[in-house]
Amino acid sequence: MRVITFLMWAIVLVALLWVFLRGRRLPVGAPRGAPLDELVKDPICHTYVVRSRAVRREEGGEVHFFCSDTCARRYLVK
């Protein structure tokens, strides 16, 4: 009886670890140690946006990230 109980707990533990570790995989082609995605701050409205979804504008050799086209236009008018 103890063996069966032990095996059941072992299966539950392995299943939980499998779910946890499966969600921690890096996407294909992502360098090791690199963040999956980072937040950048919009200089106009001061909100944080995920870098991959941010609107990008380059000015004077610098890249600026914005939450929307509206904020990007407001920045360029400044």
C-alpha positions in Angstrom: 0.0 0.0 0.0 2.8 2.4 0.8 4.4 1.7 -2.5 1.3 2.7 -4.4 0.9 5.9 -2.4 4.5 6.7 -3.0 4.1 6.1 -6.8 1.0 8.3 -6.9 2.8 11.2 -5.1 5.8 10.8 -7.4 3.5 11.0 -10.5 1.8 14.1 -9.2 5.2 15.7 -8.5 6.6 14.9 -11.9 3.4 16.2 -13.6 3.7 19.5 -11.6 7.4 19.9 -12.5 6.7 19.2 -16.1 4.1 21.9 -16.3 6.4 24.4 -14.5 9.5 23.6 -16.6 7.6 23.5 -19.9 6.5 27.1 -19.5 10.1 28.3 -18.9 11.4 27.4 -22.3 13.1 30.0 -24.4 11.7 30.6 -27.9 13.6 29.1 -30.8 16.6 31.3 -31.7 16.6 33.3 -28.5 20.1 33.7 -27.0 20.6 32.2 -23.6 20.5 34.7 -20.8 18.6 37.3 -22.9 15.3 38.5 -21.5 12.3 37.3 -23.5 11.0 40.8 -23.7 11.5 43.9 -21.7 9.5 47.0 -20.8 10.4 50.4 -22.2 9.0 53.7 -21.0 7.1 56.1 -23.2 8.8 59.5 -22.9 5.4 61.4 -23.5 2.8 59.7 -21.3 5.3 57.8 -19.1 3.6 54.4 -19.5 5.5 51.2 -19.9 5.2 49.2 -23.1 6.5 45.8 -24.1 9.4 46.5 -26.4 8.3 44.1 -29.2 4.9 45.9 -29.4 6.1 49.5 -29.0 6.0 52.1 -31.7 9.6 52.9 -32.7 10.9 56.1 -34.0 14.5 57.1 -34.6 15.7 60.7 -34.2 19.3 61.8 -34.2 20.7 58.3 -34.1 18.6 57.4 -31.0 15.7 55.0 -31.0 12.7 56.0 -28.9 9.8 53.7 -28.0 6.2 54.9 -27.6 2.9 53.3 -26.6 1.1 54.6 -29.7 1.4 56.6 -32.9 -0.2 59.6 -31.1 2.6 59.7 -28.5 5.2 59.3 -31.2 3.7 62.3 -33.2 3.6 64.4 -30.0 7.2 63.7 -29.3 8.3 64.7 -32.8 6.4 67.9 -32.6 8.2 68.9 -29.4 
